[in-house]
Amino acid sequence: MNKPPGEWRRSSFCQSGECITVTASRLHADLIYIGRELDGERCRGQLTVTRAEFAAFLAGAKDGQFDDLAVTP
């Protein structure tokens, strides 16, 4: 699923109203912004990472390396 840079998105698994959001930079092709959303409103501040850093994190998440940090529903 490709979306245009600058369009914030969140996981379809996020149902609590407290979600992490991500978007690609419109100006810098190598940057990803990570933010927060509370009750449908974006919070101020964001973390900026490179696509390589983001890919490494996603690979670790898919591998289960952060499962112990998740809240069990």
MIDOSE-1310 file (N, C-alpha, C; in nm, 2 decimals, decimal comma, always signed):
residues 73
mnkp	+0,08/-0,12/+0,00/+0,00/+0,00/+0,00/+0,09/+0,12/+0,00; +0,09/+0,20/-0,11/+0,17/+0,32/-0,12/+0,08/+0,44/-0,10; +0,11/+0,53/-0,01/+0,04/+0,65/+0,01/+0,13/+0,77/-0,02; +0,08/+0,88/-0,05/+0,17/+0,99/-0,08/+0,25/+1,04/+0,04
pgew	+0,37/+1,09/+0,02/+0,45/+1,15/+0,13/+0,36/+1,25/+0,20; +0,38/+1,26/+0,33/+0,31/+1,36/+0,41/+0,17/+1,32/+0,46; +0,12/+1,20/+0,41/-0,01/+1,15/+0,46/+0,02/+1,06/+0,58; -0,02/+1,10/+0,70/+0,00/+1,02/+0,82/-0,09/+0,89/+0,81
rrss	-0,04/+0,78/+0,86/-0,11/+0,66/+0,87/-0,08/+0,59/+1,00; -0,18/+0,50/+1,03/-0,16/+0,42/+1,16/-0,21/+0,28/+1,13; -0,17/+0,19/+1,22/-0,20/+0,05/+1,20/-0,35/+0,03/+1,21; -0,41/-0,06/+1,13/-0,55/-0,10/+1,14/-0,57/-0,17/+1,27
fcqs	-0,47/-0,22/+1,34/-0,48/-0,28/+1,47/-0,50/-0,19/+1,58; -0,48/-0,06/+1,56/-0,49/+0,04/+1,67/-0,63/+0,08/+1,68; -0,69/+0,04/+1,79/-0,83/+0,06/+1,82/-0,86/+0,14/+1,95; -0,75/+0,17/+2,02/-0,77/+0,23/+2,15/-0,78/+0,38/+2,15
geci	-0,75/+0,45/+2,04/-0,75/+0,59/+2,04/-0,61/+0,65/+2,07; -0,52/+0,56/+2,11/-0,38/+0,60/+2,14/-0,29/+0,52/+2,04; -0,25/+0,59/+1,93/-0,18/+0,52/+1,82/-0,05/+0,59/+1,78; +0,04/+0,50/+1,73/+0,16/+0,56/+1,67/+0,13/+0,58/+1,52
tvta	+0,17/+0,69/+1,47/+0,15/+0,72/+1,33/+0,28/+0,74/+1,25; +0,28/+0,72/+1,12/+0,40/+0,73/+1,05/+0,37/+0,80/+0,91; +0,47/+0,87/+0,86/+0,46/+0,92/+0,72/+0,60/+0,94/+0,66; +0,61/+0,94/+0,53/+0,73/+0,97/+0,46/+0,75/+1,12/+0,45
srlh	+0,87/+1,17/+0,45/+0,90/+1,31/+0,43/+0,86/+1,35/+0,29; +0,81/+1,47/+0,27/+0,78/+1,52/+0,14/+0,91/+1,58/+0,07; +1,00/+1,62/+0,16/+1,12/+1,69/+0,11/+1,24/+1,60/+0,10; +1,25/+1,50/+0,19/+1,37/+1,41/+0,20/+1,33/+1,27/+0,18
adli	+1,36/+1,21/+0,06/+1,31/+1,08/+0,03/+1,36/+0,97/+0,13; +1,47/+1,00/+0,20/+1,52/+0,90/+0,29/+1,47/+0,90/+0,43; +1,38/+1,00/+0,46/+1,33/+1,02/+0,60/+1,19/+0,97/+0,62; +1,17/+0,91/+0,74/+1,04/+0,87/+0,79/+1,01/+0,95/+0,92
yigr	+0,89/+1,00/+0,94/+0,85/+1,06/+1,07/+0,76/+0,97/+1,14; +0,78/+0,96/+1,27/+0,70/+0,88/+1,36/+0,64/+0,97/+1,46; +0,50/+0,97/+1,48/+0,43/+1,05/+1,57/+0,33/+0,98/+1,65; +0,25/+1,05/+1,73/+0,15/+0,99/+1,81/+0,01/+1,05/+1,78
eldg	-0,09/+0,98/+1,80/-0,23/+1,02/+1,79/-0,30/+0,98/+1,91; -0,38/+1,08/+1,97/-0,46/+1,05/+2,09/-0,60/+1,09/+2,05; -0,69/+0,99/+2,06/-0,84/+1,02/+2,03/-0,85/+1,09/+1,90; -0,78/+1,05/+1,79/-0,79/+1,10/+1,66/-0,72/+1,23/+1,63
ercr	-0,65/+1,28/+1,73/-0,58/+1,41/+1,71/-0,43/+1,38/+1,72; -0,36/+1,44/+1,62/-0,21/+1,42/+1,62/-0,15/+1,50/+1,73; -0,05/+1,44/+1,80/+0,02/+1,51/+1,91/+0,14/+1,59/+1,85; +0,18/+1,69/+1,93/+0,30/+1,76/+1,88/+0,42/+1,68/+1,90
gqlt	+0,52/+1,71/+1,82/+0,65/+1,64/+1,83/+0,65/+1,51/+1,74; +0,77/+1,48/+1,70/+0,78/+1,35/+1,62/+0,93/+1,31/+1,63; +0,95/+1,18/+1,59/+1,08/+1,12/+1,58/+1,11/+1,11/+1,44; +1,23/+1,15/+1,39/+1,27/+1,14/+1,25/+1,37/+1,03/+1,24
vtra	+1,35/+0,93/+1,16/+1,45/+0,82/+1,13/+1,47/+0,81/+0,98; +1,57/+0,74/+0,95/+1,60/+0,71/+0,81/+1,52/+0,58/+0,77; +1,50/+0,57/+0,64/+1,43/+0,45/+0,59/+1,50/+0,32/+0,63; +1,63/+0,32/+0,64/+1,71/+0,21/+0,68/+1,68/+0,17/+0,83
efaa	+1,68/+0,28/+0,91/+1,65/+0,26/+1,05/+1,51/+0,20/+1,07; +1,41/+0,26/+1,00/+1,28/+0,21/+1,01/+1,26/+0,07/+0,96; +1,33/+0,04/+0,85/+1,33/-0,10/+0,80/+1,38/-0,20/+0,90; +1,49/-0,16/+0,97/+1,55/-0,25/+1,07/+1,46/-0,27/+1,19
flag	+1,39/-0,16/+1,23/+1,29/-0,17/+1,34/+1,18/-0,26/+1,30; +1,12/-0,24/+1,18/+1,01/-0,33/+1,13/+1,05/-0,47/+1,12; +1,17/-0,50/+1,08/+1,22/-0,64/+1,07/+1,23/-0,70/+1,21; +1,27/-0,62/+1,31/+1,28/-0,67/+1,44/+1,14/-0,69/+1,50
akdg	+1,05/-0,60/+1,47/+0,91/-0,62/+1,52/+0,84/-0,74/+1,46; +0,86/-0,76/+1,33/+0,81/-0,88/+1,26/+0,87/-1,01/+1,32; +0,99/-1,00/+1,36/+1,06/-1,12/+1,42/+1,02/-1,14/+1,57; +0,94/-1,05/+1,62/+0,89/-1,07/+1,76/+0,99/-1,02/+1,87
qfdd	+1,09/-0,94/+1,83/+1,19/-0,89/+1,92/+1,13/-0,79/+2,02; +1,02/-0,73/+2,00/+0,96/-0,63/+2,09/+0,83/-0,68/+2,15; +0,79/-0,80/+2,13/+0,66/-0,86/+2,18/+0,65/-0,84/+2,33; +0,75/-0,85/+2,40/+0,74/-0,83/+2,55/+0,71/-0,69/+2,59
lavt	+0,71/-0,59/+2,50/+0,68/-0,45/+2,54/+0,53/-0,42/+2,51; +0,46/-0,51/+2,44/+0,32/-0,49/+2,40/+0,23/-0,52/+2,52; +0,12/-0,44/+2,52/+0,02/-0,47/+2,62/-0,07/-0,58/+2,57; -0,10/-0,68/+2,65/-0,18/-0,79/+2,60/-0,33/-0,74/+2,61
p	-0,40/-0,76/+2,50/-0,55/-0,71/+2,50/-0,63/-0,80/+2,59
